[in-house]
Amino acid sequence: MTLAERLAAALVAAPARDLMSGDHPDIADHGALAQAAVLVPVTDRVRPGVILTQRTETLRRHAGQVAFPGGRIDAGEDAVAAALREADEEIALDPSAVAVVGTADRYRTGTGFSITPVIGVVPPDLSLVPSEAEVAAVFEVPLDFLLDPANHRAASAHWQGRERHFYEILWQDRRIWGATAGMIVNLSRRLQW
């Protein structure tokens, strides 16, 4: 079975555990939020990896954070088209190089977005070029490391006058947290191979 087939089968299977719906349990319904999509590019190699970005420090929102390439869904687009467009704009990932596997569970953020993760398989060692305005760095983390629950650390902080609980994943000198870590935890729970 190919990597894409394994991922597709896992996406349609019932999750073994409850999935997180978002950053806060009382966030509005998905339809009331701004619609966004991210690409979860999985490299097709013996030990698959996931391509992530480090956002620039100059961005208005989520400056310096680790994220999947992605953004708002424009009028006339679906989640897949938006994720592919954003990945092309942010890291010069040619949409024709992505074998789209499917979409994962939507995630609501405290900043007002309903995010649809789009899973895609990409060839290894692509020449990716970060957009200077948005992306400080592009890096790859082994998929098995990201999916291992032992690497999902529960954390909390005060934000906007309330206690916020979230996950963080530490990879080398990078801290993956917030919505990105939440989507990874959901994928981990769904993709129990």
C-alpha positions in Angstrom: 0.0 0.0 0.0 1.4 3.4 -1.0 1.8 6.3 1.5 -1.2 8.1 -0.1 -3.4 5.0 0.2 -2.5 4.6 3.8 -3.2 8.2 4.6 -6.5 8.1 2.6 -7.7 5.0 4.5 -6.9 6.5 7.8 -8.7 9.7 7.0 -12.0 7.9 6.4 -11.7 5.6 9.4 -13.4 6.5 12.6 -11.0 8.1 15.1 -9.8 6.0 18.0 -10.3 8.9 20.4 -12.2 12.2 20.6 -10.9 14.9 18.3 -10.5 18.5 19.5 -12.9 20.9 17.7 -10.7 24.0 18.3 -8.8 26.3 20.7 -11.8 26.9 23.0 -14.9 24.7 23.4 -17.2 27.7 23.3 -16.0 29.2 20.0 -18.8 29.8 17.5 -19.9 27.2 15.0 -17.6 26.7 12.0 -20.0 28.6 9.7 -19.8 31.8 11.7 -16.0 31.9 11.4 -13.7 33.0 8.5 -12.9 30.0 6.4 -9.3 29.0 5.9 -7.3 26.0 4.7 -3.8 24.7 5.2 -1.8 22.1 3.3 -0.2 19.3 5.3 2.5 18.3 2.8 3.8 14.8 3.6 7.0 13.8 1.9 7.0 10.5 0.1 10.2 8.9 1.5 11.1 5.8 3.5 10.6 7.8 6.7 7.9 10.3 5.6 8.1 13.9 6.9 5.8 16.9 7.1 6.8 20.3 5.6 6.2 23.2 8.0 7.0 26.9 7.9 8.3 29.4 10.4 6.4 32.6 9.9 8.3 35.9 9.8 8.4 38.1 12.9 6.9 41.0 10.9 3.5 39.5 10.3 0.4 41.1 12.0 -1.0 37.7 13.1 0.9 34.7 14.5 4.3 36.3 13.9 7.2 33.9 14.3 5.0 30.8 14.8 5.4 27.5 13.2 2.6 26.8 10.8 1.4 24.8 7.8 1.3 26.8 4.6 -2.2 28.1 4.2 -4.6 31.0 4.6 -8.1 32.3 3.9 -10.3 30.6 1.3 -11.1 33.1 -1.4 -14.5 33.5 -3.1 -15.0 30.7 -5.6 -12.4 28.4 -4.0 -12.8 25.3 -2.0 -10.4 24.2 0.8 -8.2 22.2 -1.5 -7.8 25.0 -4.1 -7.0 27.5 -1.3 -4.5 25.2 0.4 -2.6 24.6 -2.9 -2.7 28.3 -3.8 -1.4 29.3 -0.4 1.4 26.7 -0.5 2.5 27.9 -3.9 2.5 31.6 -2.7 4.2 30.9 0.6 6.8 28.3 -0.3 6.7 27.9 -4.1 5.3 24.4 -3.8 3.9 23.7 -7.3 0.3 22.5 -7.0 1.0 19.9 -9.7 3.6 18.3 -7.4 1.0 17.6 -4.7 -1.1 14.3 -4.7 -4.1 15.4 -2.7 -5.2 12.7 -0.4 -8.2 14.4 1.2 -9.2 16.7 4.0 -9.0 16.2 7.7 -11.2 17.5 10.6 -11.8 21.3 10.7 -10.3 23.2 13.5 -11.6 26.4 15.1 -9.2 29.0 16.3 -9.5 31.7 19.0 -8.6 34.2 16.4 -11.8 33.6 14.4 -10.9 31.0 11.8 -12.3 27.6 10.8 -9.4 25.8 9.3 -9.6 22.8 7.0 -6.4 20.8 6.8 -5.7 19.3 3.3 -3.5 16.3 3.3 -1.2 15.9 0.3 1.8 13.7 -0.6 4.8 15.4 -2.2 8.0 14.2 -3.6 11.0 14.4 -1.2 13.7 17.0 -1.5 11.7 19.6 -3.5 13.3 23.0 -4.0 11.1 25.2 -1.9 11.5 29.0 -1.7 10.0 30.8 1.2 8.1 34.0 0.4 10.2 36.8 2.1 7.1 38.7 3.3 5.5 35.7 5.1 7.9 32.8 5.7 11.3 33.0 7.5 12.1 29.3 7.0 10.8 26.0 5.6 11.7 22.8 7.4 10.7 19.1 7.6 9.8 17.1 10.7 9.4 13.3 10.6 5.8 12.3 10.4 6.2 9.5 13.0 7.7 12.1 15.5 4.7 14.5 15.0 2.1 11.7 15.3 3.7 10.2 18.5 1.5 11.1 21.5 4.6 11.0 23.7 5.7 14.2 21.9 2.4 16.1 22.5 2.9 18.2 25.6 -0.2 19.7 27.3 0.4 23.4 28.2 -1.6 26.4 29.3 -1.3 30.2 29.4 -3.5 33.2 30.2 -4.7 34.9 27.0 -7.4 37.6 26.8 -8.3 37.2 30.4 -8.8 33.5 30.5 -6.8 30.3 30.9 -6.1 28.7 27.5 -5.1 25.1 27.2 -3.2 23.9 24.2 -0.6 21.4 23.0 3.0 22.0 22.0 5.5 19.8 20.2 9.2 20.5 20.5 11.3 19.6 17.5 15.0 20.5 17.7 15.0 24.3 18.3 11.4 24.8 17.1 8.2 25.1 19.2 5.1 23.9 17.4 2.0 25.0 19.3 -1.5 26.4 19.2 -3.7 25.6 16.2 -0.9 23.9 14.3 -0.2 21.5 17.2 -3.9 21.0 17.7 -4.4 19.9 14.1 -1.3 17.6 14.4 -2.8 16.1 17.6 -6.1 15.5 15.8 -4.2 13.9 12.9 -2.4 11.7 15.3 -5.6 10.5 16.8 -7.1 9.8 13.4 -4.0 8.4 11.8 -3.2 5.7 14.3 -1.5 3.2 12.1 
